[in-house]
């Protein structure tokens, strides 16, 4: 009984649990249903959002396509009208165009040349420009250095070498040149300083150390009441004893050489022995001629020392001649350093170089000159000498165009249009007072390339127009209607890129961009007018004389056409196109790697041809005299003396601990080291102490560190000075990053100094360092602008879509790969290569833009359209590219850095531009485009032009939608 009851209870419990599970399941089922409904609602929402976005994007693309259609249609209409007007009256059109060019060229009467580097490569409001202007007002350059570098294969510390040096010196002293009835010798132009007489032996240092004043001055620092003694006794001694002796000393021309050890005494030099030469050069510590502390070992290079540290051999030695710079006579601008030099002084420098080069000393000993003007003259001579190769390039290009264009008369007219465009653009810019700089002459290369490109495109459009039974004006209308869009948008791209580039802060680059934009616009207008009119006249002649095309031209065109058609058929095959795209991707990757290694660097020696004596001078100097760093100065004005002396000493201490500074040379530090005056001086005491110091051998060279308002007089307190400077030298800095960091740190140290008045850092090297820093920002910025403008104008030309994107990609890839070629060829980023790269951006867009434009005008499948585009515009593009390449290949034998850089960069631009335009872009279009499209205008590049149907509104372009 109990077991039955227990079983019943268990059964009831199980049934109750099952009912609870069923109820829970029923309650959960609606929740799961709700979840499913939510998921369906989410999917539906996403679909609605996607349709909304697609619809919104479609509307945007539709608006842009409509705008593109109106723009392209408008350009075609204007070009057609202009082509009809020009070809209807060709002679009148040519005469009016030439007359207008002549009027614009009159602006050359107002041409303004600017060659000063500090006016070219630095913003007008930059600190560099302000400091340079201040320096020119307060510390004008007073001297110019002419240097002879003696070099020997083994050793020049011999008696025979010293005798040869003395004989060479005599020849230099005997140089005499006449300019405009004025005879000039070394003694007329040399810088002079007091010469202390030699007393007994060459080891005597100076007369100052043997006078009562010299002995007494060394005792004064141990006596009490220093200031009183300094003001009274020392000044009295200066006036009575030292100054008369100093003023009576003869002044000698300032030159520094090893011969100074023996006071240039021929008797001593001719009787020297090898051992005596080595002994005296190691022992003498002061100049026997000038009394200046001098280590003659510093005149030597490639030295070899013995175990005791004595110099026993040297392979090189310096002999420096210092000439004065007369600021009252400024006949010519020395582009090496910006000096205005008189004709007589420049004539003597040239004779100095000529005499040195003609000197035959011995097979083991050779003098190599470097005059102050050498860099300017040698670089200019190299460019002038290489112009024959530029002329050869022009001749080669003209011959190529005459042969391949098929119309010799119009071809010559097209070349003349380039010259007219150059004169016109120069005249317009000169009339607007835009300075002309030397680099503007490079525009002829750009205008020639663009002009030839336009010629081939116009001729291709002309010949593809069926002119049977048609008037010339009708042919001109439809020919320019076909070619007008392509040449208009490519020229617009180039002009806008340069106009945007003219916003740069670098004046020279800004002026160049303005000249370039003006020239591009001019060559476009002239080719669409004068060249088109020449085609019309040529056609008139052929029609009137029943001209028969020479068989060789027909065969050449037929072969060229068949070859391009075969190439196009092979290229657009999916397998071949895929291989090309993959190879192009690899090439782009290599380009990115190479471009990343491109560095900022420039050296003046690159401007000098390797065959020049100056290049030899630079090579020996780098080998035998390792560079220790660039020299710099810190300028001060309106400093409170002597209150700021402690802070000036603190500034020098901060500079000396900088890792970028090798040494600091400050007059107040040297005066303190010599006399231990302390910092608690009155202004009166400091005036007298400084006057004494500047008239001693230890301090004489510091006189040029002051901008005195009156002449400095021995025995009198120093006159008031508006400014002074201290010198320093940088460590060896190998990269532009180190140079920029060093320049910035020194500027920060000087700016943080607690010194009153004006203070600023300056170095001649800043000329290049500041340019490098500016170029580091400007180069990629300008190239980015070029690519951006290419994208915008290409979108206007071919519509907003994949084709426009691919054109931009090809242009960007070309520029990146050209930068990689620069790295491989050893070129660096400098002012010349920056100009070349900006020009490259203008040239390489033409190749891709024409192909994309022809592709979008064609019909059929993607392969058919790419094949048609290559078949119709491939030959003129290839001819244009080959003509440009030929013009630059001729520059290969040139010796100057300028033409070598342009040869390498533009050879790369021509080859890579054709590669991307004629191979990569058609492959991408064949693979990425849709199967069918309706072209915007079937007349464009078609062999049989059709009459446009009148429409109320310009037709809209729909090819962009079809290729996306």
Helices and strands as residue ranges (DSSP letters): H 2-88, H 90-105, G 106-110, H 117-120, H 127-138, E 143-152, H 159-173, E 176-179, E 182-185, H 186-189, E 192-194, G 207-210, H 212-220, H 226-229, I 230-234, H 235-237, I 238-242, H 243-248, E 251-253, E 255-256, G 258-262, H 266-270, H 274-283, G 296-299, E 300-301, E 304-305, E 311-313, E 316-324, E 332-334, E 339-341, H 343-358, E 365-370, H 374-405, H 408-431, G 438-442, H 443-464, H 472-501, H 507-526, I 527-531, H 532-545, H 551-571, H 574-596, G 604-607, H 613-624, E 631-637, H 645-656, E 661-665, H 667-675, H 683-694, G 700-705, E 706-708, E 721-730, H 736-752, E 758-762, H 766-798, H 802-824, H 831-857, H 862-889, G 890-893, H 897-915, I 916-920, H 921-928, H 959-963
